[in-house]
């Protein structure tokens, strides 16, 4: 293995096996006599070796991955992460990336670029939608009450699911963040209405959200019907 020739999977396994092959009973006995500082250093060295091998192997996989295909699409009412700029709406677009059985859809937002996440990720029969807020991305406006924000959030989720060819009836799990306990009851009424026919697994918690205008964020997981 050299810097210019990252290891194959088989080489990676051999290298990893070689690392652990050196840990024989005599060495273990010697390790028992190590000081705490020596033990920490030994473990650190071991993990550094494993990490270097893993990184090199992952780089090789990326080199062998299919070329990214990007296709432009219409400007929809969509689900995009928090943005405080109207320019975001004008610059947003939708992309699709195929890598093996996966499809990824993006809005082209600065948050997607900063955090390196997909708006929608399709992996085989599974569809994962990143957290959506209550922004109306046609107008870049957001309501100041929990009821309207929650309704718009579900509209954004439906757009995201539509990109993957599924509907809300295919949702199996929903995760909800409400920014304030005082808004929980209002959000619950809207959520209950939209989930009545699906009854997905649900996790809800109260937590602050980065943009003070956003009162709720919801992510969903769906499964395509065979």
C-alpha positions as CSV (number, residue, x, y, z in Angstrom):
1,X,0.0,0.0,0.0
2,X,1.3,3.4,-1.0
3,X,-0.1,6.9,-0.8
4,X,-0.9,6.9,-4.5
5,X,-2.4,3.4,-4.4
6,X,-5.0,3.1,-1.6
7,X,-5.8,-0.4,-0.4
8,X,-8.4,-2.6,-1.9
9,X,-11.0,-4.2,0.5
10,X,-8.9,-7.4,0.6
11,X,-5.7,-5.4,1.4
12,X,-7.5,-3.5,4.0
13,X,-8.6,-6.7,5.8
14,X,-5.1,-8.1,5.6
15,X,-3.6,-4.9,7.1
16,X,-6.2,-4.9,9.9
17,X,-5.6,-8.5,10.6
18,X,-1.8,-7.8,10.7
19,X,-2.4,-5.1,13.3
20,X,-4.3,-7.5,15.6
21,X,-2.0,-10.4,14.9
22,X,0.7,-8.7,16.9
23,X,-1.4,-8.7,20.0
24,X,-0.3,-12.1,21.4
25,X,-0.5,-13.3,25.1
26,X,3.1,-12.2,25.9
27,X,2.3,-8.7,24.7
28,X,-0.9,-8.7,26.6
29,X,1.0,-9.6,29.8
30,X,3.4,-6.7,29.1
31,X,0.5,-4.4,28.6
32,X,-0.7,-5.3,32.0
33,X,2.5,-3.8,33.4
34,X,2.1,-0.5,31.5
35,X,1.4,2.7,33.2
36,X,-1.9,4.3,32.4
37,X,-0.2,6.8,30.2
38,X,1.5,4.1,28.2
39,X,-1.8,2.2,27.8
40,X,-3.5,5.3,26.5
41,X,-0.6,5.9,24.0
42,X,-0.7,2.3,22.8
43,X,-4.5,2.3,22.2
44,X,-4.2,5.7,20.5
45,X,-1.5,4.3,18.1
46,X,-3.7,1.4,17.3
47,X,-6.7,3.5,16.5
48,X,-4.6,5.9,14.4
49,X,-3.5,2.9,12.3
50,X,-7.0,1.7,11.9
51,X,-8.3,5.1,11.0
52,X,-5.6,5.7,8.4
53,X,-6.5,2.4,6.7
54,X,-10.2,3.2,6.8
55,X,-9.7,6.6,5.3
56,X,-7.5,5.2,2.5
57,X,-10.1,2.5,1.7
58,X,-13.0,5.0,1.6
59,X,-11.1,7.2,-0.8
60,X,-10.6,4.3,-3.1
61,X,-14.3,3.5,-3.0
62,X,-15.1,7.1,-3.9
63,X,-12.7,6.9,-6.9
64,X,-14.6,3.8,-8.1
65,X,-18.1,5.3,-7.6
66,X,-20.2,6.1,-10.6
67,X,-20.0,9.6,-12.1
68,X,-22.5,12.0,-10.7
69,X,-25.5,12.8,-13.0
70,X,-27.2,16.1,-12.4
71,X,-30.5,17.0,-14.1
72,X,-32.2,20.3,-13.8
73,X,-35.9,20.4,-12.8
74,X,-38.7,22.9,-12.3
75,X,-38.8,25.4,-9.4
76,X,-41.3,23.9,-6.9
77,X,-42.8,24.8,-3.6
78,X,-40.3,22.8,-1.6
79,X,-38.7,21.7,1.5
80,X,-35.5,23.6,2.1
81,X,-33.5,24.2,5.3
82,X,-33.6,27.5,7.1
83,X,-32.7,30.6,5.1
84,X,-32.9,34.3,5.9
85,X,-32.4,35.5,2.3
86,X,-34.8,35.9,-0.6
87,X,-31.9,35.2,-2.9
88,X,-32.0,31.6,-1.7
89,X,-35.3,31.1,-3.4
90,X,-34.0,32.4,-6.7
91,X,-30.9,30.3,-6.6
92,X,-32.5,27.0,-5.5
93,X,-32.8,24.1,-7.8
94,X,-33.3,20.4,-7.7
95,X,-30.6,17.8,-8.5
96,X,-30.6,14.1,-8.7
97,X,-27.5,12.0,-8.0
98,X,-27.3,8.3,-8.7
99,X,-24.8,6.1,-6.9
100,X,-25.6,2.5,-7.0
101,X,-29.2,2.2,-5.7
102,X,-29.3,5.6,-4.1
103,X,-30.9,8.8,-5.4
104,X,-30.3,12.2,-3.8
105,X,-32.3,15.3,-4.3
106,X,-31.0,18.8,-3.5
107,X,-32.4,22.3,-3.4
108,X,-28.9,23.9,-3.8
109,X,-29.1,25.8,-0.5
110,X,-26.1,27.2,1.4
111,X,-27.1,25.0,4.3
112,X,-26.9,21.8,2.2
113,X,-23.5,22.9,1.0
114,X,-22.3,23.8,4.4
115,X,-23.5,20.6,6.2
116,X,-23.2,18.3,3.2
117,X,-26.6,16.7,3.4
118,X,-29.3,15.7,1.0
119,X,-32.8,17.2,1.0
120,X,-34.2,13.8,0.1
121,X,-32.2,10.5,0.0
122,X,-33.7,7.4,-1.6
123,X,-31.9,4.1,-0.7
124,X,-33.7,1.2,-2.4
125,X,-37.2,1.1,-1.0
126,X,-36.4,3.6,1.7
127,X,-37.0,7.4,1.5
128,X,-35.4,9.7,4.0
129,X,-36.5,13.4,4.1
130,X,-34.4,15.9,6.0
131,X,-36.0,18.2,8.6
132,X,-38.5,20.6,7.0
133,X,-39.7,23.9,8.4
134,X,-42.7,26.1,7.8
135,X,-41.2,28.4,5.2
136,X,-43.2,29.0,2.0
137,X,-40.4,28.9,-0.5
138,X,-42.4,30.5,-3.3
139,X,-42.5,33.7,-1.3
140,X,-39.8,33.1,1.2
141,X,-42.2,34.0,4.0
142,X,-43.0,32.1,7.2
143,X,-46.2,32.5,9.3
144,X,-45.9,33.7,12.9
145,X,-48.2,31.1,14.4
146,X,-47.7,27.4,15.0
147,X,-50.8,26.2,13.1
148,X,-49.9,27.8,9.8
149,X,-46.2,26.9,10.1
150,X,-47.1,23.2,10.8
151,X,-49.5,23.1,7.8
152,X,-46.8,24.6,5.5
153,X,-44.2,22.1,6.9
154,X,-46.4,19.2,5.8
155,X,-46.7,20.8,2.3
156,X,-42.9,21.0,2.1
157,X,-42.7,17.3,3.2
158,X,-45.2,16.3,0.5
159,X,-43.1,18.0,-2.1
160,X,-40.0,16.1,-0.9
161,X,-41.8,12.8,-1.0
162,X,-43.1,13.5,-4.4
163,X,-39.5,13.8,-5.7
164,X,-39.0,10.2,-4.6
165,X,-42.3,9.0,-6.1
166,X,-44.0,8.3,-2.8
167,X,-46.8,10.0,-0.8
168,X,-47.5,10.6,2.8
169,X,-49.4,7.3,2.9
170,X,-45.9,5.7,2.6
171,X,-44.5,7.4,5.7
172,X,-43.5,5.0,8.5
173,X,-41.7,7.3,10.9
174,X,-41.9,11.0,11.8
175,X,-39.6,13.0,14.0
176,X,-40.8,16.4,15.3
177,X,-39.0,19.3,17.0
178,X,-41.2,22.0,18.6
179,X,-39.3,25.1,19.6
180,X,-41.5,26.0,22.6
181,X,-43.6,23.9,24.9
182,X,-46.4,26.5,24.6
183,X,-46.8,25.6,20.9
184,X,-47.0,21.9,21.5
185,X,-50.7,21.7,21.7
186,X,-51.3,23.7,18.6
187,X,-48.8,21.6,16.6
188,X,-50.2,18.4,17.9
189,X,-53.6,19.1,16.4
190,X,-52.2,19.6,12.9
191,X,-49.8,16.7,13.2
192,X,-52.6,14.4,14.4
193,X,-54.8,15.4,11.5
194,X,-52.1,14.6,8.9
195,X,-51.1,11.4,10.5
196,X,-54.5,10.0,11.2
197,X,-54.6,7.6,8.2
198,X,-50.9,6.6,8.5
199,X,-50.2,6.4,12.2
200,X,-46.4,6.3,11.8
201,X,-43.9,5.8,14.6
202,X,-43.4,9.2,16.2
203,X,-40.7,10.9,18.3
204,X,-41.4,14.5,19.4
205,X,-39.3,16.7,21.6
206,X,-39.0,20.3,22.6
207,X,-35.8,22.0,21.6
208,X,-34.5,25.4,20.4
209,X,-34.2,25.8,16.6
210,X,-31.4,28.0,15.0
211,X,-33.8,30.5,13.4
212,X,-36.1,32.2,16.0
213,X,-38.8,32.5,13.4
214,X,-39.1,28.7,13.1
215,X,-41.5,27.2,15.6
216,X,-41.4,23.6,14.3
217,X,-39.2,21.2,12.2
218,X,-40.3,17.8,11.0
219,X,-38.5,15.0,9.2
220,X,-40.0,11.8,7.9
221,X,-39.0,8.3,6.7
222,X,-41.1,6.5,4.1
223,X,-41.0,3.1,2.5
224,X,-42.0,2.4,-1.1
225,X,-44.7,-0.1,-1.5
226,X,-43.7,-3.1,-3.6
